[in-house]
Structures are given as C-alpha cells and as structure tokens.
C-alpha cells in the first residue's frame, strides 16, 4: 500500500510540474509540498518504524529514491530558468565606451621553428616522440654506446643531480646498486627509450630541451633545444639519410638545398658524418654568411651503431637505421637572421615581439 502511495505521489508531482509556470516561487512551493517537513514523503519515512525489516528496506529505499528524483527535477528546472533569464540591466552595452585592446602573445622563434619541423616530418609519415628531461646515465650514455670509461663522455660536461634512484637489471651501478640522474645532454636518449618499446620499421623525430654545463657566448648556451630524427628498418642506408635531409631542408627553407656529408665521429653512429647544407643566402656560390665556402654547417648524423640496437633489445645486424641531431636555435638563427643564441632565453619582449 505504501509503495502505491509513493508511486502515486511521483505521478502527481510530474503532472503538476508540467502544468506550473516555471519560476523560483512556484518551484519552491512544489519542493515544500512534496519534500518539506510536513510533506507526505516525510510522513511515509516516519511510518517505517512500524514495518518489518524487509519492508523497511524496500519502502525506505523507494521513498528516498523518489524524493531524490523530485529534487533533481526541481534542480534542473531552476537551472533552465537561470540560463534563460534575461536581465536587461546586465545585458546593456554602452557603445560609447572605448574598446579594450587585446594584447596577443607571440611565439618564441624556437617554437615557430619546432612547429615547422613537426609539420614537415608528420607530412612525411614520422611520429613525434618525447622523453624526460631528467635522465638516467643508462639512457643518456650507456645505451648510446658511451659507457662510463668512454672518452666521448668528456665531450659533454653534464649537469649531474645529487638525487639517486634504484636501477634495474643491467642498468645497475655495481658499486652502490644505484644510478645517478642528470639533466639530459642530448635528445638521443629518447632513441633508446623508444626502441625498447617499439619494433622496426619505425620513423620518429624527437624535438626537445637539453642541458650542458657550458660557458655561454653568442653561439653556446647551457640550455638549448635539439632535434633528433631516427629511422630503423631492414634496408636503410646513407642514401636514405641524404635524401631525407635534402627534402626536409628544402621544405624548411623553401628553396632547393643540397646536403654534403663529411666523415666524423659520434659514438652512437657508425659511420658518422658532419653534414652541411648549401648556403641559403647565396645558394652555394660563396658570400659573407658562409664565409665564401658556399656551405653552412648544421649538425651530426650517421648510421645507428649496432651496439645501440643491442642495448634496445634488437638482434645485432638484423636492422639498419640512421639518426641525426642538431640545434633548433641554429636553424632559427639562420632562418630569422639572429646573431646571438642567448636572446632566445633572455625573456626580452622586444626580441620576442619581432616574430
């Protein structure tokens, strides 16, 4: 009998709220009538003490659910009234008041260059990868064929952190079972991380921030951005590297660019190359920008060393790949004719607002 009474009350409420003209006063009266202290719902809840345990559970649950449904319906109606209400005073606009100028922000040239690079490589079918800026010695050095006693570590004066973390398996420091952390000195660390979790064929780019303890001057800074590219497959060769580089730089500088490879040494590639591009100012004829040589030095590249593949869990000599890395600041300086790398992180709005 109480169950039927509750259901009838709900039907009565639904019919009444459809007829009433929505207003705060009308909704308050309905709320008081159906859920107030003197409402029939409260009377039903008070009568539960006379019922059996099973009936208390059933009727009490039904009554509370119905009461909550009524509250939700009234709440939604109030929200509709609030959204549809029109306050002429608040909506009034004084058209004689001068407008407020919106100061639009400016992208740093590094951000502009990074966006251009990502757009070009995504259109070529590459994925964009990322990794932590605080890196372990394993990923920053060991996995890249630069063990602790390797002279190549002297090429990077690294920011080491005092904090230490527990290492895993082969990455354990044998002396104290811990491994030091450092600010990553190269985006190449992401190569090792990505290859551990992905199998070839793969094509990725890794734009990101790096840190090295360097004396600052017009061409060096302790904080800088690098841009890494990595392709791994079964038939990747130096020709693919050179062609990809020429396609990218031609698209980036919006002119035909020629790439030149010169033998060089980097521990994570073999063979390794320094690569230059034909001068974007004179087209390779020779000018002040290229010091008469016709070429501009860009960065390092090469075929991925098989030791790096082994560190990532690949079988030796099963795959081949190429990688390169160079500074985003270097490209931005060439593209926008900037003569001091320290300007990028100076925070000087006069500099940023030019772009």
C-alpha positions as CSV (number, residue, x, y, z in Angstrom):
1,X,0.0,0.0,0.0
2,X,2.8,2.4,0.8
3,X,4.5,1.5,-2.4
4,X,1.5,2.5,-4.4
5,X,1.2,5.7,-2.4
6,X,4.8,6.7,-3.2
7,X,4.3,6.0,-6.9
8,X,1.1,8.0,-7.0
9,X,2.9,10.9,-5.3
10,X,5.5,10.8,-8.0
11,X,2.9,10.8,-10.8
12,X,1.1,13.6,-9.1
13,X,4.3,15.6,-8.9
14,X,5.3,15.0,-12.5
15,X,1.9,16.1,-13.7
16,X,1.9,19.2,-11.5
17,X,5.4,20.4,-12.5
18,X,4.4,20.2,-16.2
19,X,1.4,22.5,-15.6
20,X,3.0,25.0,-13.4
21,X,4.6,28.2,-14.9
22,X,8.3,27.8,-14.1
23,X,9.5,30.4,-11.6
24,X,11.6,30.3,-8.4
25,X,8.5,30.8,-6.3
26,X,6.5,28.1,-8.0
27,X,9.3,25.6,-7.7
28,X,9.9,26.4,-4.0
29,X,6.2,25.7,-3.3
30,X,6.4,22.3,-5.1
31,X,9.6,21.4,-3.3
32,X,7.9,22.3,0.1
33,X,4.8,20.4,-0.8
34,X,6.5,17.1,-1.8
35,X,9.7,17.0,0.2
36,X,9.2,19.6,3.0
37,X,8.8,18.7,6.7
38,X,5.1,18.4,6.5
39,X,5.0,16.5,3.2
40,X,3.6,13.1,2.7
41,X,7.1,11.7,1.9
42,X,8.3,12.7,5.4
43,X,5.2,11.1,6.9
44,X,5.9,7.9,5.0
45,X,9.5,7.8,6.2
46,X,8.3,8.3,9.8
47,X,5.9,5.4,9.5
48,X,8.7,3.0,8.6
49,X,9.3,2.2,12.3
50,X,6.0,0.2,12.2
51,X,7.1,-2.1,9.3
52,X,9.1,-5.3,9.3
53,X,12.9,-5.2,8.5
54,X,12.3,-6.3,4.9
55,X,9.5,-3.8,4.3
56,X,11.6,-1.0,5.9
57,X,14.4,-1.7,3.4
58,X,12.1,-1.8,0.3
59,X,9.8,1.1,1.2
60,X,12.6,3.3,2.6
61,X,14.8,2.8,-0.5
62,X,11.9,3.6,-2.8
63,X,10.8,6.7,-0.9
64,X,14.4,8.1,-0.8
65,X,15.0,7.4,-4.5
66,X,11.7,9.1,-5.4
67,X,12.4,12.1,-3.2
68,X,15.9,12.4,-4.8
69,X,14.4,12.2,-8.3
70,X,12.0,15.1,-7.3
71,X,14.9,17.2,-6.0
72,X,16.9,16.5,-9.3
73,X,13.9,17.5,-11.5
74,X,13.4,20.8,-9.5
75,X,17.1,21.5,-9.6
76,X,17.2,21.1,-13.4
77,X,14.1,23.4,-13.8
78,X,15.9,26.0,-11.7
79,X,18.9,25.8,-13.9
80,X,16.8,26.2,-17.0
81,X,15.2,29.3,-15.5
82,X,18.7,30.7,-14.7
83,X,20.0,30.0,-18.2
84,X,17.0,31.5,-20.0
85,X,16.6,34.5,-17.8
86,X,17.3,37.9,-19.3
87,X,18.5,40.8,-17.2
88,X,18.2,43.9,-19.3
89,X,20.4,45.9,-16.9
90,X,23.2,43.4,-17.1
91,X,22.9,42.9,-20.8
92,X,23.0,46.6,-21.6
93,X,26.0,47.7,-23.6
94,X,27.3,51.2,-23.7
95,X,28.5,51.6,-27.2
96,X,30.2,54.9,-26.4
97,X,32.9,53.3,-24.2
98,X,36.2,52.8,-25.9
99,X,37.1,49.2,-26.7
100,X,39.7,47.3,-24.8
101,X,42.7,46.2,-26.9
102,X,43.6,42.5,-26.6
103,X,47.3,42.0,-26.4
104,X,48.0,38.9,-28.4
105,X,51.0,36.8,-27.4
106,X,54.0,35.9,-29.6
107,X,55.6,32.6,-30.1
108,X,59.3,32.4,-29.4
109,X,61.3,31.8,-32.6
110,X,62.2,28.3,-31.2
111,X,58.5,27.4,-31.0
112,X,58.0,28.6,-34.6
113,X,60.8,26.6,-35.9
114,X,59.7,23.5,-33.9
115,X,56.2,23.7,-35.3
116,X,57.6,24.0,-38.9
117,X,59.8,20.9,-38.3
118,X,57.0,18.9,-36.9
119,X,54.6,19.8,-39.7
120,X,57.2,18.8,-42.3
121,X,58.0,15.4,-40.8
122,X,54.5,14.5,-39.9
123,X,53.6,15.0,-43.6
124,X,56.5,12.6,-44.4
125,X,55.0,9.9,-42.1
126,X,57.1,10.4,-39.0
127,X,55.8,10.1,-35.4
128,X,56.8,12.7,-32.7
129,X,58.3,11.1,-29.7
130,X,59.2,12.6,-26.3
131,X,61.1,11.7,-23.1
132,X,62.0,13.0,-19.7
133,X,64.4,15.9,-19.3
134,X,65.8,14.4,-16.1
135,X,67.5,11.2,-17.4
136,X,69.4,8.3,-16.1
137,X,73.0,7.6,-17.0
138,X,71.9,4.4,-18.8
139,X,69.7,6.2,-21.4
140,X,71.8,9.3,-21.6
141,X,75.1,7.5,-22.1
142,X,75.4,3.7,-21.7
143,X,72.5,2.7,-24.1
144,X,74.0,5.0,-26.7
145,X,77.4,3.2,-26.7
146,X,79.0,5.6,-24.3
147,X,80.0,3.6,-21.2
148,X,81.4,5.2,-18.1
149,X,85.0,4.9,-19.2
150,X,84.4,6.1,-22.7
151,X,86.3,9.3,-23.7
152,X,83.2,10.6,-25.5
153,X,81.7,11.4,-22.1
154,X,84.3,14.2,-21.8
155,X,82.6,15.9,-24.8
156,X,79.6,16.6,-22.7
157,X,80.0,18.5,-19.4
158,X,76.8,17.3,-17.8
159,X,74.6,18.6,-15.1
160,X,74.6,15.7,-12.6
161,X,72.0,15.6,-9.8
162,X,72.6,14.6,-6.3
163,X,69.5,12.5,-6.1
164,X,69.8,8.8,-6.9
165,X,67.3,6.1,-7.9
166,X,67.3,2.3,-7.8
167,X,68.5,0.8,-11.0
168,X,67.2,-2.3,-12.8
169,X,69.0,-5.3,-14.2
170,X,71.9,-4.3,-16.5
171,X,71.4,-0.7,-15.7
172,X,72.6,-1.2,-12.1
173,X,75.7,0.6,-10.8
174,X,77.7,-2.3,-9.4
175,X,79.3,-0.2,-6.7
176,X,76.2,1.0,-4.8
177,X,73.3,-0.5,-6.7
178,X,72.1,3.0,-7.6
179,X,72.3,5.2,-10.6
180,X,72.9,8.9,-10.8
181,X,70.5,11.2,-12.5
182,X,71.3,14.1,-14.7
183,X,69.7,16.7,-16.9
184,X,69.7,15.1,-20.4
185,X,72.5,16.3,-22.5
186,X,71.1,15.1,-25.8
187,X,67.7,14.1,-27.2
188,X,69.3,10.8,-28.4
189,X,68.3,9.4,-25.0
190,X,64.8,9.1,-26.4
191,X,66.0,6.8,-29.1
192,X,66.9,4.1,-26.6
193,X,63.6,4.6,-24.7
194,X,61.5,4.4,-27.8
195,X,63.3,1.4,-29.3
196,X,62.9,-0.6,-26.1
197,X,59.1,-0.4,-26.5
198,X,58.7,-0.4,-30.3
199,X,59.9,-2.8,-33.0
200,X,61.0,-1.7,-36.6
201,X,60.1,-0.4,-39.0
202,X,59.9,2.9,-37.2
203,X,60.4,6.6,-38.1
204,X,60.4,9.2,-35.3
205,X,61.5,12.8,-34.6
206,X,62.4,14.0,-31.1
207,X,62.4,17.7,-30.6
208,X,63.2,18.7,-27.0
209,X,65.2,20.7,-24.5
210,X,68.7,19.7,-23.4
211,X,71.3,20.9,-20.9
212,X,75.1,21.1,-20.8
213,X,77.4,22.9,-18.4
214,X,78.9,25.2,-21.0
215,X,80.3,28.7,-20.9
216,X,77.8,31.0,-22.7
217,X,78.7,33.1,-25.7
218,X,77.0,34.2,-28.9
219,X,76.7,30.6,-30.2
220,X,76.6,28.5,-27.0
221,X,74.2,28.3,-24.1
222,X,73.8,25.9,-21.1
223,X,70.1,25.3,-22.1
224,X,69.2,24.6,-25.7
225,X,66.9,22.6,-28.0
226,X,67.9,19.7,-30.1
227,X,66.0,17.9,-32.9
228,X,66.6,14.2,-33.3
229,X,65.5,12.0,-36.2
230,X,65.6,8.2,-36.3
231,X,64.7,5.7,-39.0
232,X,65.1,1.9,-38.4
233,X,64.3,-0.8,-40.9
234,X,66.0,-3.7,-42.8
235,X,67.2,-1.7,-45.9
236,X,68.0,1.7,-44.6
237,X,71.2,3.3,-46.0
238,X,73.2,6.5,-46.2
239,X,71.4,7.4,-49.4
240,X,68.1,7.5,-47.5
241,X,69.7,9.8,-44.9
242,X,71.0,12.2,-47.5
243,X,67.7,12.2,-49.5
244,X,65.6,12.8,-46.3
245,X,67.8,15.6,-45.2
246,X,67.7,17.4,-48.6
247,X,63.9,17.0,-48.7
248,X,63.5,18.4,-45.2
249,X,65.9,21.4,-45.5
250,X,64.4,22.3,-48.9
251,X,60.9,22.4,-47.4
252,X,62.1,24.2,-44.3
253,X,64.0,27.0,-46.1
254,X,61.5,27.0,-49.1
255,X,64.3,26.7,-51.6
256,X,66.4,23.9,-53.2
257,X,69.0,22.8,-50.7
258,X,71.9,20.4,-51.3
259,X,73.4,18.3,-48.4
260,X,77.0,17.5,-48.0
261,X,78.3,14.7,-45.7
262,X,81.8,14.8,-44.2
263,X,83.2,11.9,-42.2
264,X,83.2,12.5,-38.4
265,X,83.0,10.6,-35.1
266,X,79.9,10.1,-32.9
267,X,79.8,7.1,-30.6
268,X,76.2,6.1,-31.3
269,X,76.6,6.0,-35.1
270,X,78.9,4.2,-37.5
271,X,79.8,5.5,-39.9
272,X,79.3,9.1,-38.6
273,X,79.1,12.3,-40.5
274,X,79.0,16.1,-40.1
275,X,76.5,17.4,-42.6
276,X,76.4,20.8,-44.2
277,X,73.8,22.4,-46.4
278,X,74.3,24.7,-49.3
279,X,74.2,28.3,-48.2
280,X,70.6,29.6,-48.0
281,X,71.8,33.2,-48.7
282,X,73.9,32.8,-51.8
283,X,72.8,29.3,-53.0
284,X,76.3,27.9,-52.6
285,X,78.2,30.5,-54.6
286,X,80.0,32.0,-51.6
287,X,79.1,35.0,-49.5
288,X,79.8,36.6,-46.1
289,X,77.2,34.3,-44.4
290,X,79.1,31.2,-45.4
291,X,82.5,32.8,-45.3
292,X,82.9,32.3,-49.0
293,X,82.8,28.5,-48.8
294,X,79.2,28.1,-50.1
295,X,78.3,25.7,-47.2
296,X,76.7,26.1,-43.8
297,X,77.5,23.5,-41.0
298,X,74.3,22.1,-39.5
299,X,75.0,19.1,-37.2
300,X,75.9,15.4,-36.8
301,X,74.4,12.3,-38.4
302,X,75.2,8.7,-39.3
303,X,74.1,5.1,-39.4
304,X,73.0,3.8,-36.0
305,X,75.7,1.8,-34.2
306,X,74.7,-1.8,-33.8
307,X,75.6,-1.6,-30.1
308,X,72.7,0.9,-29.7
309,X,70.3,-1.7,-31.3
310,X,71.6,-4.4,-28.9
311,X,71.0,-2.1,-25.9
312,X,67.4,-1.7,-27.1
313,X,66.9,-5.4,-27.3
314,X,67.3,-5.9,-31.1
315,X,69.3,-8.6,-32.7
316,X,72.7,-7.5,-33.9
317,X,72.9,-6.8,-37.6
318,X,69.2,-7.5,-38.2
319,X,68.3,-3.9,-38.7
320,X,69.9,-0.8,-40.0
321,X,69.0,2.8,-39.4
322,X,70.1,6.4,-39.5
323,X,69.9,9.2,-36.9
324,X,70.8,12.8,-36.8
325,X,70.7,15.6,-34.3
326,X,71.1,19.4,-34.5
327,X,70.1,22.5,-32.6
328,X,66.8,24.2,-33.2
329,X,68.5,27.5,-32.2
330,X,70.9,27.1,-35.1
331,X,68.1,26.8,-37.6
332,X,66.2,29.7,-36.0
333,X,69.3,31.9,-36.2
334,X,69.7,31.0,-39.9
335,X,66.1,31.5,-40.8
336,X,65.5,34.7,-38.9
337,X,69.0,36.2,-39.1
338,X,69.5,36.2,-35.3
339,X,73.2,36.8,-34.3
340,X,73.2,35.8,-30.6
341,X,71.8,32.5,-29.2
342,X,71.4,33.9,-25.7
343,X,68.5,36.1,-27.0
344,X,66.2,33.0,-27.2
345,X,66.1,32.6,-23.4
346,X,66.6,36.2,-22.4
347,X,62.9,36.9,-21.7
348,X,63.2,40.2,-23.5
349,X,59.8,41.0,-25.0
350,X,61.4,43.4,-27.5
351,X,63.0,40.4,-29.1
352,X,60.0,38.1,-29.0
353,X,57.6,40.6,-30.4
354,X,59.5,40.8,-33.6
355,X,58.2,37.3,-34.7
